[in-house]
Amino acid sequence: MTDTLRCAIVGTGAIARLHAEAVAAYPHAELVAATDLSRASADAFAERHGIPAVYDDLDSLLAAEHPDVVLICTPPGAHPAQTLAAFAAGAHVIVEKPPAPSLDELQQMTEAATAAGRELAVVFQQRTGTAAAHVKRLLDAGAFGRPLVAQCQTLWYRGADYFAVPWRGKWETEGGGTTLGHAIHQIDLLAFLLGDWTRVEGRLWRLDRETQTEDVSTATIVFDGGVVAQMVSSTLSPREVSTVRIDTEKATITVDHLYGHGHENWRITPAPHIDDAEAATWALPEAEERSGHEPLLREVFDALRSGSPLPPVADSPARSIEIVAAVYASADADGAVITPADLAAHPTHRTSFASAVIDLRPSR
């Protein structure tokens, strides 16, 4: 691999801009090619970002350019085949969330990465930023005492125009509703901070939108150590917010934001019995970096160039998608408890997340 990582983008929709900007900000990477189902979209994107080559399809791009890294910014249903093609061509892959429409397909992707000697990084950018790293260090060190109870809220608003895009709101092409498409970011941040899960009980609801999938979901998630978390996700909430709250023996940790967080979004509130001197040791660092694609790609690129394992901001690609799959599996079993062992043996929710949705919309 050369000193400069040669990167290619697949899919030039809205999220691709963040990838292009992150590559441009990294001194040892460059965008050499792009492709999209719409040649006009790819041409316009390449012109905006100074990309020298555009191809009609991924196979042509891989054959001609032999990129070091393929950045996959397409709808979820396309991720597995594109990832496998990139690995077969000798490239590393950085793929947008959710990485695959099913756990089996994600396993195929990770196995292909291992066989090719390449890395699979998933974009869960909420893990990044100096505040999240600081809080995780303190939690891991036991500075807050034992975590006890948590909340995970993804209350967003998506109107009819959002679901008018042909692949959205359909099990076959999107893989799931708001749980997979939206809540997974905050679920991933919560799991990044708390670790592995042990059981899930979930429900899916369709309250208003014209979709096959859910527009609201609710779940109870239990993590290692007995932390009990309540999760709610919605596409019906005009006052949008993304929230993670963790109550521990010594403090309450909260982050309230929407699509990204900085130090101003985090708050650590000591319990009444904690003195000021101890609370002062929890202060966020003076140097600040917000969450986002740029720090995530920077850490991944550093690892790829050095041959190191993927950093914590990009490892464990299956953890949050397992929790989502467990929510769907539980909903399909009338809210039954799902454990990791249950999920591993659950054929439906390893091959497809299509699940039972409780439709409470008025008659139309």
Legacy VTK file of the C-alpha trace (Angstrom):
# vtk DataFile Version 3.0
C-alpha trace
ASCII
DATASET POLYDATA
POINTS 364 float
0.000 0.000 0.000
1.280 3.438 -0.918
1.826 6.182 1.634
-1.270 7.929 0.295
-4.487 5.909 0.497
-6.297 5.904 -2.834
-10.021 6.029 -2.052
-13.125 5.484 -4.159
-16.726 6.406 -3.314
-19.703 4.222 -4.230
-22.953 6.162 -4.039
-22.902 9.947 -4.344
-26.024 10.876 -2.375
-26.189 13.215 0.601
-23.990 11.238 3.018
-21.146 10.941 0.486
-20.296 14.621 0.997
-19.173 13.895 4.572
-16.897 11.119 3.329
-15.385 13.370 0.663
-14.737 16.119 3.197
-13.172 13.645 5.632
-10.847 12.306 2.924
-9.890 15.853 1.927
-9.027 16.653 5.558
-6.654 13.686 5.860
-3.164 14.470 4.524
-2.422 10.916 3.372
-5.590 10.060 1.447
-7.127 11.129 -1.847
-10.315 10.438 -3.758
-9.478 8.910 -7.125
-12.862 7.708 -8.404
-16.613 7.676 -7.867
-19.596 5.739 -9.145
-23.356 5.917 -8.748
-26.428 4.408 -10.401
-27.019 7.917 -11.747
-24.097 8.944 -13.941
-25.261 12.558 -13.764
-25.120 12.465 -9.959
-21.658 10.934 -9.989
-20.373 13.472 -12.532
-21.710 16.400 -10.505
-20.270 14.989 -7.273
-16.867 14.413 -8.885
-16.794 17.972 -10.181
-17.642 19.423 -6.760
-14.979 17.413 -4.960
-12.239 17.304 -7.574
-12.446 13.570 -8.235
-10.606 12.744 -11.464
-12.483 9.612 -12.616
-16.123 8.550 -12.790
-17.351 5.061 -13.688
-20.734 3.649 -14.625
-20.485 0.793 -12.123
-18.383 -0.529 -9.265
-16.871 -3.437 -11.218
-15.448 -1.070 -13.840
-14.090 1.207 -11.128
-12.382 -1.614 -9.250
-10.848 -3.083 -12.405
-9.447 0.247 -13.564
-8.436 1.960 -10.349
-7.512 -0.763 -7.825
-8.291 1.555 -4.878
-6.873 0.980 -1.421
-10.163 1.908 0.265
-13.761 1.791 -0.958
-16.217 4.101 0.806
-19.730 2.661 0.485
-22.489 5.275 0.733
-25.366 3.423 -0.898
-28.705 2.146 0.530
-28.327 -0.786 2.956
-29.567 -3.450 0.551
-26.592 -2.836 -1.743
-23.905 -2.975 0.951
-23.142 -6.725 1.080
-22.524 -7.287 -2.645
-20.510 -4.079 -2.985
-18.429 -4.915 0.075
-17.661 -8.423 -1.177
-16.659 -7.031 -4.575
-14.312 -4.529 -2.951
-12.637 -7.200 -0.833
-12.240 -9.438 -3.871
-10.437 -6.543 -5.569
-8.058 -6.134 -2.617
-9.538 -2.994 -1.069
-10.420 -2.139 2.502
-14.044 -1.079 3.072
-15.605 1.729 5.068
-19.375 1.294 4.896
-22.211 3.484 6.101
-24.612 2.194 8.729
-26.431 -0.089 8.822
-23.687 -2.258 7.351
-26.077 -4.938 6.057
-29.776 -5.807 5.976
-29.167 -8.958 8.025
-26.737 -10.511 10.476
-25.919 -13.356 8.110
-24.898 -10.901 5.399
-22.789 -8.941 7.884
-21.090 -12.181 8.902
-20.348 -12.906 5.228
-18.818 -9.440 4.954
-16.611 -9.873 8.030
-15.520 -13.340 6.907
-14.646 -11.970 3.468
-12.576 -9.230 5.103
-10.632 -11.820 7.096
-10.107 -14.033 4.044
-8.827 -11.096 2.007
-6.648 -9.747 4.809
-8.549 -6.469 4.686
-10.526 -4.395 7.180
-14.263 -3.698 7.390
-15.068 -0.446 9.199
-18.645 0.680 9.802
-19.518 4.362 10.131
-20.940 4.767 13.623
-19.662 8.297 14.043
-21.489 8.937 17.328
-18.686 7.000 19.038
-16.206 9.714 18.090
-15.336 13.031 19.701
-13.255 13.881 22.746
-16.256 13.911 25.105
-17.360 10.364 24.243
-13.779 9.099 24.545
-13.403 10.821 27.941
-16.659 9.425 29.334
-15.828 5.926 28.089
-12.420 6.044 29.809
-14.034 7.065 33.092
-16.742 4.395 32.831
-14.196 1.696 31.984
-12.010 2.790 34.924
-14.939 2.616 37.344
-14.713 6.319 38.187
-18.506 6.679 38.238
-19.145 3.478 40.163
-21.493 0.872 38.737
-23.810 1.938 35.885
-27.409 1.198 36.876
-30.063 2.498 34.480
-29.995 4.190 31.078
-32.168 5.838 28.460
-31.630 5.910 24.714
-33.883 8.188 22.675
-33.915 8.908 18.962
-36.871 11.225 18.461
-36.707 12.486 14.885
-39.166 13.768 12.308
-39.461 12.350 8.812
-42.377 13.458 6.644
-44.060 11.815 3.673
-41.457 13.266 1.287
-38.717 11.338 3.083
-40.525 8.041 2.535
-41.320 8.899 -1.093
-37.804 7.724 -2.015
-38.457 4.293 -3.582
-36.165 2.213 -1.337
-37.260 3.719 1.975
-39.829 2.208 4.297
-39.561 -1.258 2.709
-38.187 -4.360 4.407
-36.561 -5.638 1.205
-34.512 -2.540 0.381
-34.051 -0.662 3.673
-33.927 -3.695 5.938
-35.950 -2.077 8.701
-37.625 1.073 9.913
-36.576 3.728 12.394
-34.886 1.190 14.701
-32.380 0.121 12.055
-32.194 3.354 10.087
-32.105 5.905 12.895
-31.979 4.532 16.456
-28.964 2.378 15.644
-26.712 5.432 16.030
-27.699 6.098 19.649
-27.915 2.363 20.397
-24.353 2.076 19.123
-23.167 4.980 21.287
-24.872 3.459 24.333
-23.292 0.051 23.651
-19.914 1.697 22.991
-20.117 3.142 26.508
-21.691 0.158 28.316
-20.429 -2.937 26.449
-22.177 -6.156 25.487
-25.904 -6.809 25.805
-27.542 -9.765 27.537
-31.284 -9.514 26.769
-33.788 -7.433 24.795
-37.565 -7.046 24.863
-38.991 -4.935 22.043
-42.065 -3.747 20.185
-42.571 -2.165 16.769
-45.345 0.335 16.049
-46.812 1.962 12.945
-48.676 5.052 14.102
-48.816 7.366 11.090
-46.453 6.912 8.135
-47.310 4.922 4.988
-44.549 2.317 5.263
-44.126 -1.430 5.534
-41.760 -0.918 8.463
-42.172 0.690 11.885
-42.256 4.449 12.473
-41.913 4.006 16.265
-40.160 1.348 18.350
-39.716 0.717 22.054
-37.442 -1.709 23.867
-35.800 -2.673 27.139
-32.131 -3.584 26.745
-30.074 -5.172 29.529
-26.292 -4.943 29.349
-23.499 -6.888 31.057
-23.378 -5.958 34.720
-27.146 -5.553 34.895
-27.552 -2.066 33.409
-31.201 -1.671 32.341
-31.815 0.685 29.400
-35.060 1.943 27.900
-34.968 2.692 24.167
-37.480 4.639 22.079
-37.167 5.629 18.428
-39.560 7.713 16.367
-39.882 9.418 12.991
-42.948 11.340 14.215
-41.417 13.834 16.662
-41.459 17.520 15.620
-39.068 18.560 18.420
-36.164 16.374 17.422
-33.563 15.136 19.877
-31.026 12.351 20.253
-30.332 11.454 23.883
-28.254 8.984 25.821
-28.476 9.078 29.619
-26.625 6.769 32.013
-27.300 6.862 35.762
-24.486 5.372 37.826
-23.792 5.039 41.532
-21.956 8.360 41.533
-23.308 10.439 38.660
-25.722 10.957 35.811
-24.103 11.243 32.375
-26.166 12.760 29.575
-25.617 13.739 25.970
-28.441 15.632 24.272
-27.911 16.509 20.620
-29.379 15.767 17.205
-26.948 14.483 14.561
-23.607 15.213 16.232
-22.204 16.239 19.611
-19.507 18.422 21.139
-18.602 19.203 24.718
-21.577 21.543 25.102
-23.924 18.578 24.540
-22.525 16.506 27.423
-23.256 16.902 31.116
-21.952 14.971 34.127
-24.092 15.548 37.242
-22.639 14.210 40.505
-24.826 12.425 43.034
-25.505 14.374 46.275
-22.930 12.407 48.234
-20.038 13.184 45.829
-17.768 16.029 46.946
-16.575 18.788 44.635
-12.997 17.508 44.547
-14.006 14.117 43.140
-16.476 15.645 40.673
-13.742 17.949 39.398
-11.718 14.921 38.252
-14.481 14.129 35.762
-14.258 17.446 33.886
-14.118 17.187 30.108
-10.683 17.806 28.576
-9.785 21.342 27.495
-9.018 20.237 23.943
-12.237 19.505 22.061
-13.163 17.639 18.891
-16.772 17.099 17.886
-18.127 13.753 16.745
-18.288 13.123 13.026
-17.014 11.371 9.944
-13.713 13.240 9.953
-12.353 11.865 13.255
-13.688 8.383 12.467
-12.063 8.193 9.027
-8.857 9.704 10.405
-8.527 6.980 13.037
-9.398 4.254 10.525
-6.935 5.615 7.966
-4.206 5.802 10.618
-4.811 2.126 11.462
-4.820 1.058 7.807
-1.546 2.865 7.093
0.170 1.429 10.172
-1.259 -2.075 9.850
-2.811 -1.778 13.311
-6.191 -3.236 14.344
-9.186 -1.006 13.815
-9.656 1.551 16.611
-12.545 1.281 19.108
-14.521 3.903 17.158
-14.771 1.430 14.272
-14.517 -2.068 15.743
-17.262 -4.496 16.857
-19.421 -3.891 13.748
-22.068 -6.433 14.795
-22.801 -5.277 18.358
-25.398 -2.576 17.687
-26.951 -4.375 14.725
-27.403 -7.425 16.978
-29.363 -5.292 19.431
-31.539 -3.993 16.588
-32.077 -7.536 15.305
-33.030 -8.610 18.825
-35.643 -5.818 18.980
-37.140 -7.098 15.713
-36.997 -10.718 16.860
-38.682 -9.845 20.155
-41.408 -7.835 18.428
-42.082 -10.789 16.152
-42.490 -12.989 19.254
-44.993 -10.673 20.965
-42.354 -8.957 23.084
-40.583 -12.095 24.288
-37.116 -11.898 25.843
-34.321 -12.390 23.275
-30.794 -13.285 24.419
-27.640 -13.469 22.264
-28.056 -17.266 22.223
-31.660 -16.900 21.034
-30.594 -14.538 18.278
-27.779 -16.822 17.124
-30.313 -19.619 16.602
-33.079 -17.429 15.163
-33.133 -18.038 11.380
-35.648 -15.316 10.490
-33.843 -12.533 12.244
-30.443 -13.546 10.984
-31.496 -13.581 7.332
-34.096 -10.809 7.375
-35.277 -8.265 9.892
-38.866 -8.216 8.533
-40.989 -8.329 11.652
-44.428 -7.898 13.164
-45.471 -4.248 13.404
-48.479 -3.219 15.495
-50.508 -0.886 13.254
-52.418 1.691 15.305
-53.225 4.101 12.469
-56.849 5.186 12.171
-58.822 3.584 9.361
-58.122 5.368 6.064
LINES 1 365
364 0 1 2 3 4 5 6 7 8 9 10 11 12 13 14 15 16 17 18 19 20 21 22 23 24 25 26 27 28 29 30 31 32 33 34 35 36 37 38 39 40 41 42 43 44 45 46 47 48 49 50 51 52 53 54 55 56 57 58 59 60 61 62 63 64 65 66 67 68 69 70 71 72 73 74 75 76 77 78 79 80 81 82 83 84 85 86 87 88 89 90 91 92 93 94 95 96 97 98 99 100 101 102 103 104 105 106 107 108 109 110 111 112 113 114 115 116 117 118 119 120 121 122 123 124 125 126 127 128 129 130 131 132 133 134 135 136 137 138 139 140 141 142 143 144 145 146 147 148 149 150 151 152 153 154 155 156 157 158 159 160 161 162 163 164 165 166 167 168 169 170 171 172 173 174 175 176 177 178 179 180 181 182 183 184 185 186 187 188 189 190 191 192 193 194 195 196 197 198 199 200 201 202 203 204 205 206 207 208 209 210 211 212 213 214 215 216 217 218 219 220 221 222 223 224 225 226 227 228 229 230 231 232 233 234 235 236 237 238 239 240 241 242 243 244 245 246 247 248 249 250 251 252 253 254 255 256 257 258 259 260 261 262 263 264 265 266 267 268 269 270 271 272 273 274 275 276 277 278 279 280 281 282 283 284 285 286 287 288 289 290 291 292 293 294 295 296 297 298 299 300 301 302 303 304 305 306 307 308 309 310 311 312 313 314 315 316 317 318 319 320 321 322 323 324 325 326 327 328 329 330 331 332 333 334 335 336 337 338 339 340 341 342 343 344 345 346 347 348 349 350 351 352 353 354 355 356 357 358 359 360 361 362 363
